[in-house]
Amino acid sequence: MITPSKGKLIVISAPSGTGKTSIVKALTQRTKNLTVSVSTTTRKPRPGEVEGSDYFFVNKKSFEILKDQGEFIEWAKVYGNHYGTSEKWIINKIKSGNNILLEIDWQGAQQIKNKFKNSENLVTIFLKPPSLDELYNRLKERGKDSDETIKKRVSLASSDLEHSKEFQHVIINKDFLTTLLKIENIIFN
């Protein structure tokens, strides 16, 4: 069990297309002392993504080596790609008083919860789409994935939504600003 003493670790999870990345970006623009953790992934970069800012992009072999060396506080395989978060980086930031925001899936959130059992430093938030139809429309409008990938993500979202009850806070992201204000209230009050 990890018991950092100063900052908070805020976990935000949601099915793909629910708006978590947009919410996270808005939170960091509006809030001082809130740092987004940069995950390591085997996924190929999307257009506009920057190495070290959006993700650390590695191949599967490198990821497995890091995982086997115990570098990750959490890791998961999502949509065929691996994602992981550096434990050393997280702990050092929290101990120095920083609030860290993790944008991860429910699998990673479970691992974090196990390591931060009974910690007042941990806040877990799950974002839900208003409906699966709305989720499909959002993914379609985003224009980043093929129709086949969108259908797969919506199908997997049903399973993801089952895990929302494992989080301290569940918010339906119907209206962006309302959702943003609710999350700020949860984190800072």
C-alpha positions as CSV (number, residue, x, y, z in Angstrom):
1,M,0.0,0.0,0.0
2,I,1.3,3.5,-0.9
3,T,0.6,6.4,1.4
4,P,1.9,9.7,0.0
5,S,1.6,12.6,2.3
6,K,0.9,15.8,0.4
7,G,-0.7,16.0,-3.1
8,K,-3.8,14.1,-4.4
9,L,-4.0,11.5,-7.1
10,I,-7.1,12.0,-9.2
11,V,-8.2,9.2,-11.5
12,I,-10.6,9.9,-14.3
13,S,-11.9,7.0,-16.3
14,A,-14.5,6.7,-19.1
15,P,-15.2,4.8,-22.2
16,S,-13.5,6.2,-25.3
17,G,-15.4,9.2,-26.7
18,T,-17.0,10.3,-23.4
19,G,-15.0,13.5,-23.3
20,K,-12.4,12.7,-20.6
21,T,-9.5,14.0,-22.7
22,S,-11.3,17.3,-23.3
23,I,-12.2,17.5,-19.6
24,V,-8.6,16.8,-18.5
25,K,-7.3,19.5,-20.8
26,A,-9.8,22.1,-19.5
27,L,-9.0,21.2,-15.9
28,T,-5.2,21.7,-16.4
29,Q,-5.8,25.0,-18.2
30,R,-8.1,26.3,-15.4
31,T,-6.2,24.9,-12.4
32,K,-2.8,25.6,-10.9
33,N,-1.0,22.7,-9.2
34,L,-2.6,20.0,-11.3
35,T,-0.3,17.9,-13.5
36,V,-1.5,15.3,-16.0
37,S,0.5,12.0,-15.8
38,V,2.0,11.0,-19.2
39,S,1.4,7.3,-19.9
40,T,3.6,5.0,-21.8
41,T,1.9,3.2,-24.6
42,T,2.4,0.7,-27.5
43,R,-0.2,2.5,-29.5
44,K,0.9,4.4,-32.6
45,P,0.8,8.2,-32.3
46,R,-2.3,9.9,-33.7
47,P,-1.9,13.0,-35.8
48,G,-0.8,15.9,-33.6
49,E,0.2,13.8,-30.6
50,V,3.7,14.7,-29.2
51,E,6.2,12.2,-27.7
52,G,6.6,13.0,-24.0
53,S,3.7,15.3,-23.9
54,D,0.7,13.2,-24.9
55,Y,2.4,9.7,-24.4
56,F,5.7,8.0,-24.3
57,F,5.5,5.8,-27.4
58,V,7.3,2.4,-27.2
59,N,7.2,-0.9,-28.9
60,K,5.7,-4.0,-27.2
61,K,9.0,-5.5,-26.3
62,S,10.2,-2.3,-24.5
63,F,6.8,-2.1,-22.7
64,E,7.2,-5.6,-21.4
65,I,10.7,-4.9,-20.1
66,L,9.4,-1.9,-18.2
67,K,6.5,-3.8,-16.8
68,D,8.7,-6.7,-15.8
69,Q,11.0,-4.3,-14.0
70,G,8.1,-3.0,-11.9
71,E,8.2,0.5,-13.4
72,F,4.4,0.9,-13.7
73,I,2.0,1.7,-10.8
74,E,-0.7,0.5,-13.2
75,W,-0.8,-1.0,-16.6
76,A,-3.5,-2.4,-18.9
77,K,-4.2,-3.7,-22.4
78,V,-6.9,-1.6,-24.1
79,Y,-8.1,-2.0,-27.7
80,G,-5.1,-4.2,-28.4
81,N,-2.5,-1.7,-27.1
82,H,-0.6,-1.5,-23.8
83,Y,-0.7,1.5,-21.5
84,G,1.2,2.1,-18.2
85,T,2.0,4.8,-15.6
86,S,5.4,5.3,-14.0
87,E,5.1,4.6,-10.2
88,K,8.3,6.5,-9.3
89,W,7.2,9.7,-11.1
90,I,3.7,9.6,-9.5
91,I,5.0,9.1,-5.9
92,N,7.6,11.8,-6.2
93,K,5.2,14.3,-7.6
94,I,2.6,13.6,-4.9
95,K,5.2,13.8,-2.1
96,S,6.3,17.2,-3.3
97,G,2.7,18.5,-3.0
98,N,1.5,18.2,-6.6
99,N,-1.9,17.0,-7.5
100,I,-1.7,14.4,-10.3
101,L,-4.4,13.6,-12.8
102,L,-4.5,10.2,-14.3
103,E,-6.7,9.6,-17.4
104,I,-6.9,5.8,-17.4
105,D,-9.3,3.0,-17.9
106,W,-11.1,1.1,-15.2
107,Q,-8.5,-1.7,-15.2
108,G,-5.8,0.8,-14.3
109,A,-8.0,2.5,-11.8
110,Q,-8.5,-0.9,-10.0
111,Q,-4.7,-1.3,-9.7
112,I,-4.4,2.3,-8.3
113,K,-7.1,1.7,-5.8
114,N,-5.4,-1.5,-4.6
115,K,-2.1,0.4,-4.1
116,F,-3.7,3.4,-2.4
117,K,-6.2,1.6,-0.1
118,N,-7.8,3.8,2.5
119,S,-5.7,6.8,1.2
120,E,-7.2,10.3,1.6
121,N,-5.0,11.3,-1.3
122,L,-7.0,9.2,-3.9
123,V,-10.0,10.6,-5.8
124,T,-11.7,8.4,-8.4
125,I,-14.1,9.7,-11.0
126,F,-16.0,7.9,-13.8
127,L,-17.5,9.8,-16.7
128,K,-20.5,8.2,-18.5
129,P,-21.9,9.2,-21.8
130,P,-25.6,10.2,-21.8
131,S,-26.3,7.1,-23.9
132,L,-24.5,4.6,-26.2
133,D,-26.1,6.3,-29.2
134,E,-24.7,9.6,-28.1
135,L,-21.3,7.9,-27.6
136,Y,-21.4,6.6,-31.2
137,N,-22.2,10.0,-32.5
138,R,-19.4,11.7,-30.5
139,L,-16.9,9.1,-31.8
140,K,-18.1,9.6,-35.4
141,E,-17.9,13.4,-35.1
142,R,-14.4,13.1,-33.7
143,G,-13.3,11.7,-37.1
144,K,-10.2,9.9,-35.7
145,D,-11.3,6.3,-36.1
146,S,-12.8,4.0,-38.8
147,D,-16.4,2.9,-38.6
148,E,-15.3,-0.6,-37.6
149,T,-13.2,0.8,-34.7
150,I,-16.1,3.1,-33.6
151,K,-18.5,0.1,-33.4
152,K,-15.9,-1.9,-31.5
153,R,-15.4,1.0,-29.0
154,V,-19.1,1.4,-28.5
155,S,-19.5,-2.3,-27.9
156,L,-16.7,-2.3,-25.4
157,A,-18.1,0.8,-23.7
158,S,-21.0,-1.4,-22.4
159,S,-18.6,-3.5,-20.5
160,D,-16.7,-0.4,-19.3
161,L,-19.9,1.2,-17.9
162,E,-20.4,-1.9,-15.7
163,H,-17.4,-0.8,-13.7
164,S,-18.6,2.7,-13.0
165,K,-19.9,1.6,-9.6
166,E,-16.4,0.9,-8.5
167,F,-15.6,4.6,-8.5
168,Q,-16.2,7.2,-5.7
169,H,-17.9,9.6,-8.1
170,V,-19.9,9.0,-11.3
171,I,-20.8,11.9,-13.6
172,I,-22.9,11.7,-16.8
173,N,-21.1,14.0,-19.3
174,K,-24.2,15.5,-20.9
175,D,-23.0,19.2,-20.8
176,F,-19.2,19.9,-20.9
177,L,-19.2,23.0,-18.6
178,T,-21.5,21.4,-16.0
179,T,-19.3,18.3,-15.9
180,L,-16.1,20.4,-15.6
181,L,-17.5,22.3,-12.7
182,K,-18.7,19.1,-10.9
183,I,-15.2,17.6,-11.2
184,E,-13.5,20.8,-10.0
185,N,-15.9,20.8,-7.0
186,I,-15.0,17.1,-6.2
187,I,-11.3,17.6,-6.5
188,F,-10.9,20.9,-4.6
189,N,-13.7,20.9,-2.0
